[in-house]
Amino acid sequence: MYIAAEAAGTFGPVGTAYPVYLGSLITVLLLLERWMPMRPDWGMTRTLFFVRDLPMLVVNGAAMVAATHGITWLVGHRVLCSLGASGLPWPVQALIAAALADLAWYGLHRYCHEGRGRLGRWMWRTHVLHHLPEQVYVFMHAAGHPIQSAYVRIVLLLPAIGLGLTPEAAFAAAVFNGFQGLVSHFNVDIRAGWLNRVFIGTELHRFHHSADPAEARNYAAVFSVWDQLFGSYRLPGVAPAALGVPDRTAYPANTQWLQLLALPLRSASPAQRREP
Ligand SMILES: [Zn+2]
């Protein structure tokens, strides 16, 4: 998203059209969620938006900007450099960058859920904020810890930098990733059919948010191919019975922002531990 925002200055009408595209997409998705929610009790409420989603949007937006500036600084000082794939057509570059970033996210995300030992448990505590909501809807996508937002940003940017993408390709990859992120948390009953075998959509990602850890698989964000390849693909055919974590009361409430942000800084209580 930030790349796209930066690119707005470079791409003239196409770049400046991005905020219009994003605003229109979010508006359409929100209207559809109100008109035909899959589960009304999984929908956004005014309280959830103002108490949880909006503050997290602000905090995580700041974390992403900080991570982007950090990486830009490293590139500027030649700590990170490009392998140079700019000779390829830009759609191919965008596809390669999106696939590599999603593979990196798949590995990291799976480690957040299944990693053992001190580091594995700490990674879960940077990620669990995204799993505390007992709903899925478009703006719930913003729920998460700023540490997670920073490493997601790094995972998304490194392939683009490493490959040396042209601005057009980086722009296309950012548009695609942004679309997937919003649509995968959509509270509308969309059946994607065979497309589930290619992309992560609403049906698949909803299971990732199941309160039943056995169902909460589908770790990729964009391409379900990675889940199929590594054995974590789940599409049981009916919606999960409940969303969130097995014991929501073991974690701070939505209004306890400081306690939520402190989760990675404190050791887990017995009820918060994933491991027996
Ligand atoms: Zn997760």
Residues whose N, C-alpha, C, O or C-beta is under 5 A from the ligand:
A	BS01	ZN	none
